[in-house]
Amino acid sequence: NVASVRVRLSLVPSGGRSGLETPAGGAVLAPRARKEAQQEIKDLAAQRIDSAQKHLTKALEMAPGNPLVNYLVGESWLRAGKAQEATRYFENAISLDPKQTQALLALGTVRYQQGDKAKGIELLKQAVESAPQLWQAHWLLADAYLRGGNYEQAKEQAESAVKYGKEQADPARLILGVALAKLGQRDKALETFSDYLNRYPEGPRAE
């Protein structure tokens, strides 16, 4: 299925902004806890899960009420293949800061993949509302809509992903092409797929 996309959330949103931003609730990390969190991010990026969890344990002890730290703990559990444990910390992060975008994206994706599609879409919509210019949020929501047969909404979200993500959002072009085809807009679908193929003629999804 050309629309199938393996999702891997980024710890650093596009646009160059650091993943270590002050949460909306104003819970700022103290220097030592911040240092542990920064090291955890580096370890997660390098897939050093065990090392990441050592640092996150220290960060969580220092700042149990910080939404960013709770999100990072959940991310480490998710990468370790422990979705149930990850879910608890994503929920903690969102309860502490309802606009913790990465936690909303992660929990929405997990819920959708676990079969709770309505809740998954609800969370992904909240992520889009909290960060309307984050193309990954639109992309994930478009993918969820497409899988659920909501082609018009999938098209709209995929278009937004392309608008904000530019060339970074090329995976969303595949979703856009499928949505257009399902809506009977054959010429636009072919144009979208052709544009993708021109960019990645030898890419893994070219066939």
C-alpha positions in Angstrom: 0.0 0.0 0.0 1.6 3.2 -1.2 0.0 5.1 1.7 1.7 3.1 4.4 4.2 5.1 6.2 6.4 4.0 9.1 6.3 6.8 11.7 9.2 8.0 13.7 8.7 11.1 15.7 11.5 13.6 15.7 12.9 14.9 19.0 13.7 18.2 17.3 10.8 19.8 15.3 11.6 21.2 11.9 12.7 24.8 11.7 15.7 24.4 13.8 14.0 24.8 17.2 15.4 22.8 20.1 13.3 20.0 21.6 14.2 21.6 25.0 11.8 24.4 25.0 10.0 25.9 28.0 6.7 24.1 28.4 3.5 26.1 28.1 2.9 25.7 31.8 6.1 27.5 32.7 7.8 24.5 34.4 11.5 25.4 33.6 14.2 22.8 34.1 16.9 23.4 36.6 20.5 23.3 35.1 21.3 19.8 36.4 18.0 18.3 35.2 18.4 20.1 31.9 21.8 18.6 31.5 20.5 15.1 32.1 17.6 15.7 29.6 20.0 17.0 27.0 22.2 13.9 27.3 19.1 11.7 27.1 18.1 13.4 23.8 21.6 12.7 22.4 21.4 9.1 23.5 17.9 8.6 22.0 19.1 10.1 18.7 21.9 7.6 18.7 19.6 4.7 19.8 21.5 4.3 23.1 18.3 3.4 24.9 19.9 2.0 28.1 22.1 5.1 28.5 19.1 7.3 27.8 17.0 5.7 30.5 19.8 6.2 33.1 19.8 9.9 32.4 16.1 10.1 32.3 15.8 8.5 35.7 18.0 11.2 37.2 16.1 13.9 35.3 12.7 12.5 36.5 13.9 12.4 40.1 14.9 16.1 39.9 11.8 17.3 37.9 8.9 14.8 38.2 6.4 17.5 37.3 8.1 18.7 34.1 6.1 17.8 31.0 9.2 17.7 28.7 10.9 15.2 31.0 7.8 13.0 31.1 7.6 13.1 27.3 11.2 12.1 27.0 10.7 9.2 29.4 7.8 8.0 27.3 9.8 8.3 24.1 12.6 6.2 25.6 10.1 3.5 26.6 8.5 3.6 23.1 11.9 3.1 21.5 12.4 0.2 23.8 9.2 -1.4 22.5 7.2 -0.8 25.7 4.2 1.1 24.4 2.2 0.6 27.6 4.8 2.1 29.8 5.4 4.9 27.2 1.7 5.8 27.2 1.6 6.5 30.9 4.4 9.1 30.6 2.9 10.7 27.5 -0.4 11.1 29.4 1.5 12.6 32.3 3.2 15.1 30.0 -0.1 16.1 28.5 -1.8 16.5 31.9 1.0 18.8 33.0 1.0 20.7 29.7 -2.0 20.2 27.3 0.0 21.8 24.5 3.1 19.5 24.8 3.0 18.9 21.0 5.4 16.0 20.8 3.6 14.1 23.6 0.3 14.7 21.8 1.8 13.4 18.5 3.3 10.3 20.2 0.3 9.4 22.2 -2.1 10.0 19.3 0.0 7.8 17.0 0.2 5.0 19.7 -3.6 5.2 20.4 -4.4 5.0 16.7 -2.0 2.0 16.1 -3.5 0.3 19.1 -7.0 0.5 17.5 -8.5 3.5 19.4 -8.8 5.5 16.2 -11.2 8.1 17.5 -8.9 9.0 20.4 -5.8 8.9 18.2 -7.3 11.3 15.8 -8.5 13.6 18.6 -5.0 13.8 20.0 -3.4 14.4 16.6 -5.9 17.2 16.0 -4.9 18.7 19.3 -1.3 18.5 18.2 -2.1 20.4 15.0 -3.9 23.1 17.0 -1.0 23.5 19.4 1.6 23.7 16.6 -0.2 24.6 13.4 3.1 25.1 11.4 4.6 21.8 12.4 4.4 19.8 9.2 4.8 16.4 11.0 1.6 17.0 12.9 -0.4 17.5 9.7 1.3 14.5 8.1 0.4 12.1 10.9 -3.1 13.4 11.0 -3.4 13.1 7.2 -2.2 9.5 7.5 -4.7 8.7 10.1 -7.5 10.2 8.1 -6.4 8.3 5.0 -6.4 5.0 6.8 -9.9 5.7 8.1 -11.2 6.5 4.6 -11.7 10.3 5.3 -10.1 11.3 2.0 -11.1 14.9 1.9 -9.7 15.5 5.4 -6.6 13.5 4.5 -6.1 15.7 1.4 -6.4 18.9 3.4 -4.0 17.8 6.1 -1.5 16.5 3.5 -1.6 19.8 1.7 -0.9 21.6 5.0 2.1 19.3 5.6 3.5 20.1 2.2 2.8 23.8 2.7 4.7 24.0 6.0 7.3 21.3 5.4 8.3 22.1 1.8 10.8 19.4 0.7 11.0 17.9 4.2 7.3 16.9 3.8 7.8 14.7 0.8 6.4 11.7 2.5 3.1 13.6 2.8 3.0 13.9 -1.0 2.3 10.2 -1.2 -0.7 10.5 1.2 -1.8 13.5 -0.9 -1.6 11.5 -4.1 -3.6 8.6 -2.7 -6.3 10.9 -1.3 -6.6 12.7 -4.6 -7.0 9.4 -6.4 -9.6 8.2 -4.0 -11.5 11.5 -4.5 -11.5 10.9 -8.2 -9.1 13.7 -9.0 -6.9 11.5 -11.2 -5.0 14.2 -13.0 -3.9 15.9 -9.8 -3.0 12.5 -8.3 -0.8 11.6 -11.2 0.8 15.0 -11.1 1.5 14.6 -7.4 3.0 11.1 -7.9 5.1 12.3 -10.9 6.5 15.1 -8.8 7.5 12.6 -6.1 9.1 10.3 -8.6 11.1 13.2 -10.1 12.5 13.8 -6.7 13.2 10.2 -5.8 13.4 8.1 -8.9 15.3 5.3 -7.1 13.7 5.8 -3.7 12.3 2.9 -1.6 8.7 3.9 -2.4 9.2 4.7 -6.1 7.8 1.4 -7.4 
